[in-house]
């Protein structure tokens, strides 16, 4: 949302649905996060109810730009946490994750190929990514 917008209630699925219905505008993209939002809105039987106030853009950055430009005070934008945090200097902010029942987590895996040409470098990278500092950076940037 914009920094000065009313805060949607994410405490439960029902509260989230009420917040979406009360929003002045719903903004998401056609990329993977937006595809998830479209399916979620459909599953919650909200698609038709919010169709007239939905704006679907190409990228997460475009969503954040549109959200920042909206002065209604009631627009809700959706995107990956990393995208939202990347553009927070536009005057927008992350409210939080979706309620657990409708949220989505991404699982990351790491492997080093036994015949990797730069196995030593890959191992150093793996050690950093799994270190305390690596985890701190993942959390700070919204990856975890």
N, C-alpha and C positions, 0 to 999 in steps of 0.2 A: 504494500500500500504506500501511498505518499506519506511522508512524515506527519502531515497535518490531517490525515483522513481518519474517519472513524474506524475502529479496530474490529475486524470480524471475530466472532466467537469460534474458536477451534476446540472447545472443550469436549465436544461430542459430535457425532455425525448429524444428529438432529439440529444442534446449534449451528453447525457449519451450513447445513441446508438453509436454515433461516437467514443466515448472513448472506449467502449467495442470492437468495430471493430478494433480500432487501438492498442489495448492491445497486448502484446506479449503472455500472458497467462491469462486464466480465471480460478480461483480456488474457488470451493465451496464444501459443504459437502452433505451427504445423509440424514442428520437430517432435522428437520423442516425448518430451515432457508434455507438450500440448496434446499429442495423441492420447497420452494417458488421461489427461484432464477431460478430453472429449468423451472417452469411454466411461470415466467415473461419473461425469454429469449424466450420461445416458443411463447408467446403472442406477443412479439415484433418482431417475425420472425427472430430471431438471432441464434437460436439453431444450425441449419445446418451451418451457416456462421462461427461460432466459435467452432464447434465440434473438429476440429483438434488441437486447442490450449486450450481446456478445460481439466481440471484435477479435478475429483470429488473424494473427500476423505471421510472417515467415520465421522470424528468429526471436530468441530470448531477449536479445538486445533491443529489438524493436518493441517488444512488450514493455520493457523497462522504460524506454523513451516515451511511449504512449502513456504509460501510467504516470510518469513524472509530469507530463504536460496536462494531464486531466485535472481540472480544478473543481470537480463536482463534490469532492470530499467523500465519495462513496464508491470509488472504483476498486476492484480487486484484480490484481494481476497474478498469474501463475507462472512458475518456472522452476528450474533446478535451483537449489539453495546457492550453489556456486555462482550462477548467473546473477541472482539477486544481490549477493554480497559484492560481486564484481562491480556492480553499477550503483551501489548505495550512495555514491557522491552526487547522484542526480536528484537527491531529495526524496528517495524512497527507502523503505526498510522492510526487513523480513519480519513477519508476524510470528511465524513458527511453522512447524510441519503440520500436515493434515492429521486429523484424528487417526489413530492407529488402524482402525478397521478399514479405512479407505486410503491410507498412505501407502507409500511405496519406498522400499529401501533398495539400494544398489549394492551388490556384493562384489568386492574386488578380490582378485586372486593374483598371486605372484609366483612365477616359476623361472628357474634358470635352466636353459637347455644344456644337456650334458656335453654337447659338441659346439657350444657357443664360441665364436672366435674371440670374443672379449668377455669371457666368463668371469675374470677377476673384476672387471669394471661392473658387470652385472651384479656380482655378489656384493660389491661395495654399495651400489645403489639399493639393493634389497635390504642390506643392513641399515642404511639410513632411513629408508621408508618405514621400517619396522621399529626404529628407535623412538625414544621419548620425544626428541625434537621433530622427527618425521611425523609422528602422530599429532603433535601440537600444531604443526602446519596444516595437516589434513583437517583438523577440527576448526582452526582459525579461518580457513578458506571455505568451509562448508562442505568439504568432500565427505566428512564423517559427522 
